[in-house]
Structures are given as structure tokens and as C-alpha cells.
């Protein structure tokens, strides 16, 4: 830089992009840089560089009895790298962040960078430890490209009565691979922090984005809200979730994108597990094209007395291929959540299904399909509700211009199992045309296996074609 005093002058730079963050480079290797509050100062760290490399090192602002000022980075490229190794000593981890270990709050972590890479046993985090009465800090990240690879993570967590911080990310391309994660977690009575992301694209390949209340906790899980202008892709067991394994509520999950694709047993979910769970959160999925494939699932589940969350899905075109949209109540008294699907074109095939089921005293949820165009079920594609316990199977409501069931397509509400006693649900269909091809079993049906009542079937249509097919209601017990 050039000092011009009170006069007028020009400042030139060989690399203007680098000067935005400074034109130097900071490298930390096998190092520990930590600041704590003192009697007069709050112990913050600020760094500015064209590139910051943190390799097997710690770069932290930690609180004590006083709150810390936190960690602020303004860099061109940020690389936080450590070897991928389980049980590695602390010296071989790479860490950026802030800890609370006493009464003071952990400081916020604020990072602005052109690109960020986290790899191996590396982490950006803010945490309130089990000895703390202070809270975890917030994490704010703004970047053009974010890659989290090979088990690396962005994490906010808290124990005891401490609150977890929120994680807010504004990015271009985001990629989570091979166990890479973005997580907000509560282990105690404090509420889990929210996870909010805006991005151009999001690819989760064996990674996860989560806000969770862990087993033994009483705090609620935070929300997960993701808005993407382009493609959202989950593969190889990729997960987006807000779930509770303790006595608190699971949080809201919202995902929007131009296209959303789930493949390879991936999932988007809000679940309440455990007998004391307060209930699952609402889910809201929006896309122009939504594809759920190869064992993947969008689901809401409850195990205890809490209700399952409302599951709302909207897409111009939705394909469910050997996959599921699922709302379930497992053995408890809580009612499974309602499923509402709005689309112009719905295809369910290759054992794909939209289903709500109960195995206990709680009822299964309503399944509502609203389509301005076609609903097609082929190759064991199904829309079902079921009970194998004392709870009632949910109702099925379908409104569409055209409904077509191939030979193994099914719309079914049933009571099943030797100990089931709940009633089957009602099926209501409103359509211009209903076509059912030759079927090996009753194509549209309600049934009971034991005591109880099979549900009514109410169809309003301008044209119905049953080509060697049946619509039926049966009491088989």
C-alpha cells in the first residue's frame, strides 16, 4: 500500500483479488494459537490474508470466566487439513473455532473467504463443554465455494443448560463428501442451534447436514433450512435431518431447489425417537423436479407420545422410483404426521411408495395427493396407509386430472397382522379419468384382518376403466 497523507494519490496492486483480503499468506503447521480473555481485553483473534493454511494446528479464541470476542477471518482461500485417522492425538487435528469451558460464552466464529476446504480430522466449531455454564457461539460463513471432505465438520454443540449456537452459511457451490458434516447438536437442556444455508448448488455424497438433540437431552433440536437456486443432490446415504433422540422436539426441515435428487439410500427427515420424545418437526420440500430413487426416503417418524410432523412436498414433477415418502408411528401413542403432496405430474414405480403407517396405539396420518395433471402407479408403485396395532390407518385423498394404475399399481388402506385391532382408513378419489390395467390383486382396496372396520371407498370420476381389475373392500378376519 502507498501512504499519501492528506494529498491525492493512486494505490495500485498486482493482484486486486488478493488485496481484498490482503496479499500475504498465513501458514500454521503443527502449531497452537489460542487467545483467552484477560482482565481488560476479551481475547479475540482476527486474521486477514490472501491464503490461510491450517495444517495439524489449532487457531482458537477460547473463553474462561469471561466471554471471548471470537474468531474473525477474512481470507482469499482457507485450507484446514489434517490426516484422516481415528484416535489421532490432538496435535494431529486441525481446528478453527472457540470453546466455552466456564461461565463465559464462547465467541462467534465469522469467516469470509473466496473458497474453503476442510479435509480429514479438521473442524470449524464453537462449543460449550460439559464444564461450561456459558453458551456456544454462532458460526457465520460467507464463501464462493465450500468443500467438507473425509470426515471433516462444521459444528456447534453444547452440554448441560448451555445453548448451542446457530450456523449460517451463504455460499456458491457446497459439497459434503465421505462423512463431511455440518451439525448443530445439544446434549442437555439447551436448545439446539438452527442451521441455515443459501447456496447455488448443494451436493451431499455420504455426508450430512443436521440439527439434533442427542439421547439423554431435554432441549429441542434446532431447525434446518436450506435454500438452493440450482441442484440439490444427495447420494450414498447423504442426510439432511432435524431429529430428537431425547425428550425434546425435533425441528423444522425445509429444503428448496430447482431440482432435488435423492439416490443411494439418502434421506431428508425429521424424526422423534425414544419413548419420551415430544414429537417430530414439520417438513417442507420444494422443487421444480423432485426425484427420490434407489432406496432413498423423505420421512417423518415418531416413537413416543409426540406427534409426527406435517410433511409438505411440492414439485412440478415428482418421481418416486424404488424409494418412499413415509410418515410413521412406531409403537407409541403419538399420531403419524400428515403427508401433503402437490404436483402436476406424479410417478410411483419399482416398489416406490407414499405411505403412512402405525404399529401402536397412535393413528397413521392422512395421505393427501393434489395434482393438476397425472398420477401414475406402475411396477408395484403404491399409495398406502396401514395399521398393525390399535391405532387407525390413515385416510387417503387423491385429486388429479388423470389417474392410471398399471397391473401392479395399488391404492390401499389396510389393517394387517395378527394383533392389529385398528380400523382401516377411508379412500377418496376425485378425477376426470381413472384407468386400471389387468391387476393380479385388488387395485384400490380397504381391508381388515381382525376385528374393526374396513374404510369406505368414494370415487368421483367422469370416466372409469377397469380392464380386468377390481375395486374392493374386505373384512377377512
C-alpha positions in Angstrom: 0.0 0.0 0.0 1.1 3.6 -0.5 0.6 6.3 2.2 -0.4 9.6 0.6 -1.1 11.6 3.7 -3.6 14.4 3.1 -2.8 14.6 -0.6 -4.3 12.8 -3.6 -2.7 9.7 -5.0 -3.2 6.3 -6.6 -2.9 2.9 -4.9 -2.1 0.0 -7.3 -1.9 -3.7 -6.8 -0.5 -6.6 -8.8 -3.4 -8.8 -7.8 -6.6 -6.9 -6.9 -8.4 -10.1 -5.9 -5.9 -10.9 -3.3 -5.7 -7.4 -1.9 -9.4 -7.7 -1.0 -8.1 -9.8 2.0 -4.5 -8.7 2.0 -1.8 -10.0 -0.3 0.1 -12.1 2.2 -0.1 -15.8 3.2 -0.5 -17.3 6.7 0.6 -20.8 7.3 0.1 -22.7 10.6 1.7 -26.2 10.8 1.9 -28.2 14.0 1.1 -25.1 15.9 -1.2 -23.8 18.7 -2.6 -20.3 18.5 -5.1 -19.6 21.2 -6.4 -16.4 22.9 -8.4 -16.1 26.1 -10.0 -13.1 27.8 -7.8 -11.2 30.2 -8.7 -8.7 32.9 -9.0 -5.9 30.4 -9.4 -7.4 26.9 -11.8 -10.0 25.6 -9.3 -12.3 23.8 -10.4 -12.2 20.1 -8.4 -13.3 17.1 -8.6 -11.6 13.7 -6.7 -12.6 10.6 -6.6 -11.3 7.0 -4.6 -12.9 4.2 -4.9 -14.0 0.5 -4.5 -17.5 1.8 -4.6 -19.2 5.2 -3.4 -22.8 5.6 -4.1 -24.6 8.9 -2.4 -28.0 9.0 -2.4 -30.1 12.1 -2.9 -26.9 14.1 -5.3 -25.1 16.4 -6.4 -21.5 15.8 -8.9 -20.6 18.5 -10.5 -17.9 20.7 -11.5 -19.6 24.0 -13.5 -18.1 26.8 -12.9 -18.6 30.6 -15.0 -16.9 33.3 -15.4 -14.1 30.8 -16.9 -14.3 27.3 -14.5 -14.3 24.4 -14.5 -12.0 21.4 -14.3 -14.9 19.0 -12.5 -15.6 15.8 -12.8 -13.5 12.6 -11.1 -14.4 9.4 -11.1 -12.5 6.1 -9.1 -14.6 3.6 -8.9 -15.5 -0.1 -8.5 -19.3 0.2 -8.9 -21.2 3.5 -7.5 -24.7 3.9 -8.0 -26.6 7.1 -6.3 -30.0 6.7 -5.5 -32.9 9.0 -4.7 -36.6 8.3 -7.7 -39.0 8.2 -7.0 -41.1 11.3 -9.2 -42.4 14.1 -7.8 -41.9 17.6 -5.2 -39.4 16.4 -3.7 -37.2 19.1 -4.8 -33.6 19.4 -1.6 -32.4 17.8 -2.7 -34.1 14.5 -6.0 -32.4 14.3 -6.7 -29.1 12.6 -9.1 -26.8 14.4 -10.6 -23.3 14.0 -13.1 -22.0 16.5 -14.0 -21.2 20.1 -14.7 -23.1 23.3 -16.6 -22.2 26.4 -15.4 -24.1 29.4 -16.6 -21.8 32.3 -19.1 -19.0 32.8 -18.1 -17.1 29.8 -19.8 -17.5 26.4 -17.8 -18.9 23.5 -17.1 -16.2 21.0 -18.7 -16.1 17.5 -16.8 -17.5 14.5 -17.0 -15.4 11.4 -15.3 -16.4 8.2 -15.4 -14.7 4.8 -13.4 -16.4 2.0 -13.4 -17.0 -1.7 -13.1 -20.7 -1.1 -13.0 -23.0 1.9 -11.7 -26.6 2.1 -12.0 -28.8 5.2 -10.4 -32.2 5.0 -9.7 -35.2 7.2 -9.8 -34.7 11.0 -10.4 -31.0 10.7 -13.1 -28.8 12.2 -14.6 -25.3 12.4 -16.6 -25.2 15.6 -17.9 -23.4 18.6 -18.7 -25.5 21.7 -19.9 -25.2 25.2 -18.2 -28.0 27.1 -19.8 -30.1 29.9 -18.0 -27.9 32.4 -19.5 -24.7 31.0 -22.4 -22.5 32.1 -21.8 -20.2 29.2 -23.2 -20.8 25.7 -21.7 -21.8 22.5 -21.2 -19.1 19.9 -22.7 -18.6 16.4 -20.9 -19.6 13.2 -21.2 -17.4 10.2 -19.6 -18.3 6.9 -19.7 -16.5 3.6 -17.8 -18.1 0.7 -17.8 -18.7 -3.0 -17.1 -22.5 -2.6 -17.3 -24.7 0.4 -16.0 -28.3 0.4 -16.1 -30.5 3.5 -14.3 -33.8 2.9 -13.3 -37.1 4.6 -14.9 -36.7 8.0 -14.3 -33.0 8.5 -17.0 -30.9 10.0 -18.6 -27.6 10.9 -20.0 -28.0 14.4 -21.8 -26.1 17.1 -22.6 -28.1 20.3 -23.5 -27.7 23.9 -23.9 -29.7 27.1 -25.9 -29.1 30.3 -28.0 -25.9 30.3 -25.9 -24.2 27.7 -27.4 -23.2 24.4 -26.0 -24.3 21.1 -25.1 -21.6 18.5 -26.6 -21.2 15.1 -24.8 -22.0 11.9 -25.4 -19.6 9.0 -23.8 -20.3 5.6 -24.0 -18.2 2.4 -22.1 -19.9 -0.4 -21.9 -20.7 -4.1 -21.1 -24.4 -4.6 -21.3 -26.6 -1.4 -20.0 -30.2 -1.4 -20.0 -32.6 1.6 -18.2 -35.8 0.8 -17.2 -39.0 2.6 -18.6 -38.2 6.0 -18.2 -34.5 5.9 -20.8 -32.8 8.0 -22.5 -29.5 9.1 -24.1 -30.1 12.5 -25.7 -28.3 15.5 -26.1 -30.6 18.5 -27.5 -30.3 22.0 -26.6 -32.9 24.7 -28.5 -31.2 27.6 -31.4 -28.9 28.3 -30.3 -26.1 26.0 -32.0 -25.8 22.6 -30.1 -26.9 19.5 -29.0 -24.2 17.2 -30.5 -23.6 13.8 -28.7 -24.5 10.6 -29.4 -22.1 7.7 -27.9 -22.2 4.3 -28.2 -20.4 1.0 -26.2 -21.8 -2.0 -26.0 -22.0 -5.7 -25.7 -25.8 -5.7 -25.5 -28.4 -2.9 -24.0 -31.9 -3.3 -24.0 -34.3 -0.3 -22.2 -37.6 -1.1 -22.1 -39.7 2.1 -22.2 -36.6 4.2 -24.8 -34.9 6.4 -26.4 -31.6 7.5 -28.1 -31.9 10.8 -29.5 -30.3 13.9 -30.0 -32.9 16.6 -31.0 -33.4 20.3 -29.0 -36.4 21.4 -30.0 -39.2 23.7 -30.5 -38.1 27.3 -31.1 -34.5 26.3 -34.2 -32.4 27.1 -33.7 -29.5 24.8 -35.3 -29.2 21.4 -33.4 -29.8 18.2 -32.9 -26.7 16.0 -34.3 -26.1 12.5 -32.6 -26.9 9.3 -33.5 -24.5 6.4 -31.7 -24.8 3.1 -32.4 -22.7 0.0 -30.6 -23.5 -3.2 -31.1 -21.8 -6.6 -29.7 -24.8 -8.6 -29.4 -28.5 -8.0 -29.6 -30.3 -4.6 -28.2 -33.9 -4.8 -28.0 -36.4 -2.0 -26.1 -39.7 -2.8 -24.6 -42.7 -1.0 -26.5 -42.2 2.2 -26.5 -38.4 2.3 -28.7 -37.0 5.0 -30.5 -33.7 5.8 -32.2 -34.0 9.2 -33.5 -32.4 12.4 -34.1 -35.2 14.9 -34.6 -35.7 18.6 -33.4 -38.7 20.5 -34.3 -37.2 23.9 -37.4 -35.7 25.4 -37.5 -32.5 23.3 -39.0 -31.8 19.9 -37.3 -32.4 16.6 -37.1 -29.2 14.5 -38.4 -27.9 11.2 -36.7 -29.1 8.0 -37.1 -27.0 4.8 -35.2 -27.8 1.6 -35.8 -25.9 -1.7 -34.0 -26.2 -5.1 -34.6 -26.1 -8.8 -34.0 -29.9 -8.8 -33.8 -32.2 -5.8 -32.4 -35.7 -6.2 -32.1 -38.4 -3.6 -30.2 -41.6 -4.6 -28.4 -44.5 -2.9 -30.4 -44.7 0.4 -30.2 -41.0 1.1 -32.8 -39.2 3.2 -34.4 -35.9 4.3 -36.1 -36.4 7.6 -37.4 -35.1 10.9 -37.8 -37.8 13.5 -38.7 -38.1 17.2 -37.1 -41.3 18.6 -37.5 -42.7 22.1 -40.4 -43.2 24.4 -40.2 -39.6 25.8 -39.9 -37.8 22.5 -42.1 -34.7 22.3 -42.7 -35.0 18.5 -41.2 -34.6 15.0 -40.9 -31.3 13.3 -42.7 -30.0 10.2 -41.1 -30.6 6.8 -41.3 -28.5 3.7 -39.7 -29.7 0.4 -40.0 -27.6 -2.8 -38.5 -28.2 -6.2 -39.3 -27.9 -9.9 -38.3 -31.6 -10.3 -38.0 -34.0 -7.3 -36.6 -37.4 -7.8 -36.4 -40.0 -4.9 -34.6 -43.1 -6.1 -32.8 -46.3 -5.1 -33.9 -46.9 -1.5 -34.0 -43.2 -0.6 -36.6 -41.6 1.6 -38.3 -38.4 2.7 -39.7 -39.2 6.1 -41.2 -38.2 9.4 -41.4 -40.7 12.3 -42.4 -40.7 15.9 -41.8 -43.5 18.5 -43.4 -42.0 21.7 -46.4 -39.9 22.6 -45.4 -37.0 20.4 -47.0 -36.4 17.0 -45.2 -36.9 13.7 -44.6 -33.7 11.8 -46.7 -32.4 8.9 -44.8 -33.3 5.7 -45.4 -31.0 2.7 -43.9 -31.7 -0.7 -44.3 -29.6 -3.8 -42.8 -30.2 -7.2 -43.9 -29.6 -10.8 -42.8 -33.2 -11.4 -42.2 -35.9 -8.8 -40.7 -39.3 -9.4 -40.6 -42.0 -6.7 -38.5 -44.9 -8.0 -37.8 -47.7 -5.6 -38.0 -45.2 -2.8 -40.5 -43.7 -0.4 -42.3 -40.7 1.1 -43.1 -42.0 4.6 -44.8 -40.9 7.8 -44.9 -43.5 10.6 -45.7 -44.0 14.3 -43.7 -46.8 15.8 -45.3 -48.4 18.8 -46.2 -45.3 20.7 -49.4 -43.3 21.3 -48.4 -40.4 19.0 -50.1 -39.9 15.7 -48.1 -40.2 12.5 -47.7 -37.0 10.5 -49.9 -35.8 7.6 -48.4 -36.1 4.1 -49.5 -33.5 1.6 -48.1 -33.8 -2.0 -48.8 -31.1 -4.6 -47.6 -31.7 -8.2 -48.5 -31.5 -11.8 -47.1 -35.0 -12.5 -46.6 -37.8 -10.0 -45.0 -41.2 -11.0 -44.5 -44.0 -8.5 -42.8 -47.1 -9.8 -40.5 -50.1 -9.0 -41.8 -50.6 -5.4 -41.9 -46.9 -4.8 -44.5 -45.7 -2.3 -46.2 -42.9 -0.5 -47.2 -44.4 2.9 -48.3 -43.6 6.4 -48.3 -46.5 9.0 -48.7 -47.2 12.7 -47.6 -50.1 14.8 -49.0 -48.9 18.1 -51.9 -47.0 19.7 -51.3 -43.8 17.7 -53.1 -43.3 14.4 -51.4 -43.3 11.0 -51.6 -40.0 9.2 -53.6 -38.7 6.3 -52.1 -39.0 2.8 -53.3 -36.2 0.5 -52.3 -36.1 -3.2 -53.2 -32.9 -5.1 -52.3 -33.0 -8.8 -53.4 -30.7 -11.6 -52.2 -33.4 -14.1 -51.4 -37.1 -13.9 -50.9 -39.6 -11.1 -49.3 -42.9 -12.4 -48.6 -46.0 -10.4 -46.6 -48.8 -12.1 -44.4 -51.9 -11.2 -45.6 -52.2 -7.6 -45.9 -48.5 -7.1 -48.2 -47.8 -4.1 -50.1 -45.2 -2.2 -50.9 -46.8 1.2 -51.9 -46.3 4.8 -51.7 -49.2 7.3 -52.1 -50.2 10.9 -50.6 -53.3 12.6 -51.7 -52.1 16.1 -54.6 -50.4 17.9 -54.3 -47.1 16.0 -56.4 -46.4 12.9 -54.9 -46.5 9.4 -54.9 -43.0 7.8 -57.2 -41.8 5.1 -56.1 -41.4 1.5 -57.3 -38.5 -0.5 -56.3 -38.1 -4.2 -57.4 -35.3 -6.5 -56.0 -35.4 -10.1 -56.9 -34.9 -13.7 -55.8 -38.4 -14.7 -55.1 -41.5 -12.5 -53.5 -44.6 -14.1 -52.7 -47.8 -12.2 -50.7 -50.4 -14.2 -51.1 -54.1 -13.4 -49.3 -53.9 -10.0 -50.1 -50.4 -9.0 -52.0 -50.1 -5.7 -54.0 -47.7 -3.6 -54.6 -49.4 -0.3 -55.6 -48.8 3.3 -55.3 -51.9 5.4 -55.3 -53.4 8.9 -52.6 -56.1 8.9 -51.0 -58.5 11.4 -52.3 -61.0 14.0 -52.6 -58.5 16.9 -53.9 -55.5 14.9 -57.3 -54.0 16.0 -57.4 -50.5 14.5 -59.7 -49.7 11.6 -58.6 -49.2 8.0 -58.8 -45.7 6.6 -61.1 -44.2 4.0 -60.1 -43.7 0.3 -61.5 -40.7 -1.5 -60.6 -40.1 -5.2 -61.7 -37.2 -7.4 -60.6 -37.4 -11.1 -61.6 -36.9 -14.7 -60.3 -40.3 -15.7 -59.4 -43.5 -13.7 -57.7 -46.3 -15.7 -56.7 -49.6 -14.0 -55.0 -52.2 -16.2 -55.2 -56.0 -15.7 -54.3 -56.5 -12.0 -53.1 -59.5 -10.0 -54.9 -58.3 -6.9 -57.5 -55.7 -5.9 -56.1 -52.4 -7.2 -58.0 -50.0 -4.9 -58.9 -51.5 -1.6 -59.5 -51.2 2.1 -59.4 -54.3 4.3 -59.1 -55.6 7.9 -57.5 -58.9 9.1 -59.2 -58.9 12.5 -61.9 -57.0 14.4 -62.6 -53.5 13.3 -63.9 -51.8 10.2 -62.6 -51.5 6.7 -62.8 -48.0 5.4 -65.2 -46.6 2.8 -64.1 -46.0 -0.8 -65.6 -42.9 -2.5 -64.7 -42.3 -6.2 -65.9 -39.4 -8.3 -64.9 -39.5 -12.0 -66.0 -38.7 -15.5 -64.6 -41.9 -16.8 -63.6 -45.2 -15.1 -62.0 -48.1 -17.0 -61.4 -51.4 -15.1 -59.5 -53.6 -17.5 -59.6 -57.0 -15.7 -59.2 -55.1 -12.4 -61.1 -54.7 -9.1 -62.0 -52.1 -6.6 -63.0 -53.7 -3.3 -63.4 -53.6 0.5 -63.0 -56.7 2.6 -63.3 -58.0 6.1 -61.0 -61.0 6.2 -61.0 -61.8 9.9 
